[in-house]
Amino acid sequence: MLWSLLLIGVWAVIYFFLKNREARKEMLVVSFWTSLLGLTEPLFVPLYWSPPSLFDLAHKTRFDIESLIFAFAAGGMVFALYNLLFRKDERRMPELSHLFHRHRFHRTILWSVPIITIVLFFATTLNPIYDFIIAGIIGGLLTWYCRPDLAKKMVASAGLFLVLYYFYFLTLIAVYPGYVGQVWNLKNLSGILITGVPLEELLFAIVLGFYWSSVYEHFTWQKLT
């Protein structure tokens, strides 16, 4: 809970420095919808990890409050970091651009990540974190195909969120050494730790930054200028 709230603190700093009310509204909208991803926690407990949680909800119900808070903060940050640092504006794409051959797959691509994740979950024995990583990569590449104008933001956001999340994670293991070994189900994962951080966590950060940073503009037909 403490480290989820710490991430909310970082979210608040980014929110404060956004250039206008419209940008803040967009960040809030993305954060709200991303927070719903926290409801997928039963897929990951205990196959991926088994975290301590407020009221011990994760162990009792496999749901927890912390995941909602974490997803809220992470989603908004992934969306806003690029726009904040590079001061980009958005404008509505021309109506006729919707008829371009690549854009005919607009809705299919938007639904690709949840569909691929569900298929992999039921059709394979992969750990759920790998289902999400694979689906996110495919969904990101499909988005790139449909909306190449968002490619720079997607690549940059992947790098930005990776760096931010990596140092955020280092604060956790610095204060609580041994936490990763106690909470993450390392025997079901690669077991690779990078300065104590599970490789899967870093892959998660890259994929979330790569795919999720483009969802708002893709969904609303906004073009960065």
C-alpha positions as CSV (number, residue, x, y, z in Angstrom):
1,M,0.0,0.0,0.0
2,L,2.8,2.4,0.9
3,W,4.6,1.9,-2.4
4,S,1.3,2.1,-4.4
5,L,0.7,5.5,-2.7
6,L,4.3,6.5,-3.5
7,L,3.5,5.9,-7.2
8,I,0.4,8.1,-6.8
9,G,2.7,10.8,-5.5
10,V,4.8,10.6,-8.7
11,W,1.5,10.6,-10.7
12,A,0.5,13.8,-8.9
13,V,3.7,15.6,-9.7
14,I,3.3,14.7,-13.4
15,Y,-0.4,15.8,-13.3
16,F,0.6,19.1,-11.7
17,F,3.1,19.9,-14.4
18,L,0.9,19.2,-17.4
19,K,0.3,22.3,-19.4
20,N,-3.4,22.7,-19.3
21,R,-6.8,21.5,-18.0
22,E,-7.5,19.4,-21.0
23,A,-4.2,17.5,-20.7
24,R,-5.0,16.8,-17.0
25,K,-8.5,15.7,-17.9
26,E,-7.1,13.2,-20.4
27,M,-4.7,11.9,-17.9
28,L,-7.5,11.3,-15.4
29,V,-9.6,9.5,-18.0
30,V,-6.8,7.2,-18.9
31,S,-5.9,6.6,-15.2
32,F,-9.5,5.7,-14.4
33,W,-9.8,3.1,-17.2
34,T,-6.4,1.7,-16.5
35,S,-7.4,1.2,-12.8
36,L,-9.9,-1.4,-13.9
37,L,-6.9,-3.6,-14.9
38,G,-6.4,-4.0,-11.2
39,L,-9.4,-6.3,-11.3
40,T,-7.3,-8.8,-13.2
41,E,-5.3,-9.5,-10.0
42,P,-6.9,-13.0,-9.5
43,L,-5.1,-14.1,-12.7
44,F,-1.7,-13.3,-11.1
45,V,-2.2,-14.5,-7.5
46,P,-0.6,-16.8,-6.7
47,L,0.8,-17.9,-10.1
48,Y,2.9,-14.8,-10.5
49,W,3.1,-13.4,-7.0
50,S,1.5,-13.4,-3.6
51,P,1.8,-9.9,-2.2
52,P,0.9,-8.8,1.3
53,S,-2.1,-6.5,1.1
54,L,-4.5,-4.3,3.2
55,F,-6.8,-6.5,5.2
56,D,-5.0,-9.5,3.7
57,L,-7.4,-9.3,0.7
58,A,-4.9,-10.7,-1.8
59,H,-4.6,-14.0,0.2
60,K,-8.2,-14.2,1.1
61,T,-9.9,-13.2,-2.1
62,R,-7.1,-12.7,-4.7
63,F,-8.4,-9.2,-5.2
64,D,-6.7,-6.2,-3.4
65,I,-7.0,-2.4,-3.2
66,E,-3.4,-1.8,-4.0
67,S,-3.6,-3.2,-7.5
68,L,-6.4,-0.6,-8.4
69,I,-4.2,2.2,-7.0
70,F,-1.1,1.0,-8.8
71,A,-2.9,0.5,-12.1
72,F,-4.5,4.0,-11.8
73,A,-1.1,5.6,-11.3
74,A,0.8,3.6,-13.8
75,G,-1.7,4.1,-16.7
76,G,-1.9,7.8,-16.3
77,M,1.9,8.2,-16.1
78,V,2.5,6.0,-19.2
79,F,0.1,8.2,-21.1
80,A,1.3,11.6,-19.9
81,L,5.1,11.3,-19.6
82,Y,5.8,11.8,-23.3
83,N,3.4,14.7,-23.7
84,L,4.8,16.4,-20.6
85,L,8.5,16.1,-21.6
86,F,8.1,16.9,-25.3
87,R,5.2,19.4,-25.0
88,K,3.0,17.9,-27.7
89,D,-0.4,19.1,-28.6
90,E,-3.3,17.0,-30.0
91,R,-5.8,17.6,-32.8
92,R,-8.6,15.6,-34.2
93,M,-7.7,13.5,-37.3
94,P,-9.5,14.4,-40.5
95,E,-12.7,12.4,-41.0
96,L,-11.5,11.0,-44.3
97,S,-8.4,9.5,-42.7
98,H,-10.7,6.9,-41.1
99,L,-11.2,5.4,-44.6
100,F,-7.5,4.7,-45.1
101,H,-6.9,1.0,-45.5
102,R,-4.8,0.7,-42.3
103,H,-7.5,2.4,-40.2
104,R,-10.1,-0.2,-41.2
105,F,-8.6,-2.4,-38.6
106,H,-9.0,0.3,-35.9
107,R,-11.5,-1.5,-33.6
108,T,-10.0,-4.9,-34.1
109,I,-6.6,-3.6,-33.0
110,L,-8.0,-1.9,-30.0
111,W,-9.5,-5.2,-28.8
112,S,-6.4,-7.3,-29.8
113,V,-4.6,-7.2,-26.4
114,P,-7.5,-8.5,-24.2
115,I,-8.5,-11.1,-26.9
116,I,-4.9,-12.4,-27.3
117,T,-4.4,-12.4,-23.5
118,I,-7.6,-14.5,-23.0
119,V,-6.7,-16.9,-25.8
120,L,-3.2,-17.4,-24.4
121,F,-4.5,-17.8,-20.8
122,F,-6.8,-20.7,-21.8
123,A,-4.8,-22.2,-24.6
124,T,-1.4,-22.4,-23.0
125,T,0.3,-23.1,-19.7
126,L,2.3,-19.9,-19.7
127,N,2.4,-17.8,-16.6
128,P,-0.2,-15.0,-16.9
129,I,2.5,-12.3,-16.9
130,Y,3.9,-13.8,-20.2
131,D,0.4,-13.8,-21.7
132,F,0.1,-10.1,-21.0
133,I,3.7,-9.4,-22.3
134,I,3.1,-11.3,-25.6
135,A,-0.3,-9.7,-26.1
136,G,1.0,-6.2,-25.4
137,I,3.9,-6.6,-27.9
138,I,1.5,-7.9,-30.6
139,G,-1.1,-5.2,-29.8
140,G,1.6,-2.5,-29.8
141,L,3.0,-3.6,-33.2
142,L,-0.6,-3.7,-34.7
143,T,-1.2,-0.2,-33.3
144,W,2.1,0.9,-34.9
145,Y,0.8,-0.5,-38.2
146,C,-2.5,1.3,-37.9
147,R,-1.2,4.5,-36.5
148,P,2.5,5.0,-37.5
149,D,2.2,8.6,-36.4
150,L,2.1,7.4,-32.8
151,A,5.3,5.3,-33.2
152,K,7.7,7.9,-31.6
153,K,5.5,8.3,-28.6
154,M,5.2,4.5,-28.2
155,V,8.9,3.9,-28.3
156,A,9.8,6.9,-26.2
157,S,7.2,6.0,-23.6
158,A,8.4,2.5,-23.3
159,G,11.9,3.8,-22.5
160,L,10.7,6.5,-20.1
161,F,8.4,4.3,-18.1
162,L,11.1,1.6,-17.9
163,V,13.6,4.0,-16.4
164,L,11.0,5.5,-14.0
165,Y,9.6,2.1,-12.9
166,Y,13.1,0.6,-12.5
167,F,14.2,3.3,-10.1
168,Y,10.8,3.1,-8.3
169,F,11.3,-0.6,-7.8
170,L,14.8,-0.1,-6.5
171,T,13.4,2.0,-3.7
172,L,11.2,-0.9,-2.6
173,I,14.0,-3.5,-2.5
174,A,16.4,-1.0,-0.9
175,V,14.0,-0.5,2.1
176,Y,12.8,-4.2,2.2
177,P,15.7,-6.5,1.2
178,G,14.4,-10.0,0.4
179,Y,11.0,-8.8,-0.4
180,V,11.1,-10.0,-4.0
181,G,12.1,-13.6,-3.0
182,Q,9.2,-13.6,-0.4
183,V,6.5,-12.3,-2.7
184,W,7.3,-13.2,-6.3
185,N,6.8,-16.8,-7.4
186,L,10.3,-17.0,-8.9
187,K,10.2,-20.7,-9.5
188,N,7.4,-20.2,-12.0
189,L,9.3,-17.4,-13.8
190,S,12.6,-17.0,-15.5
191,G,14.3,-16.4,-12.1
192,I,16.4,-13.6,-13.7
193,L,16.9,-10.7,-11.4
194,I,18.5,-7.4,-12.6
195,T,20.0,-5.7,-9.6
196,G,17.3,-7.5,-7.6
197,V,14.4,-6.6,-9.9
198,P,12.6,-9.5,-11.7
199,L,13.1,-9.5,-15.4
200,E,9.3,-9.9,-15.9
201,E,8.7,-6.6,-14.0
202,L,11.0,-4.7,-16.4
203,L,9.4,-6.4,-19.5
204,F,6.0,-5.4,-18.0
205,A,7.1,-1.8,-17.8
206,I,8.4,-1.8,-21.4
207,V,5.2,-3.3,-22.8
208,L,2.9,-1.1,-20.8
209,G,4.8,2.0,-22.0
210,F,4.9,0.8,-25.6
211,Y,1.3,-0.2,-25.9
212,W,-0.8,1.7,-23.4
213,S,0.8,5.1,-24.1
214,S,-1.0,5.1,-27.5
215,V,-4.4,3.8,-26.5
216,Y,-6.1,7.2,-25.8
217,E,-5.0,8.8,-29.1
218,H,-5.8,5.6,-31.0
219,F,-9.3,5.3,-29.4
220,T,-10.2,9.0,-29.8
221,W,-8.6,9.6,-33.3
222,Q,-6.3,12.2,-31.9
223,K,-3.0,13.1,-33.7
224,L,0.0,14.4,-31.9
225,T,1.4,17.7,-33.3
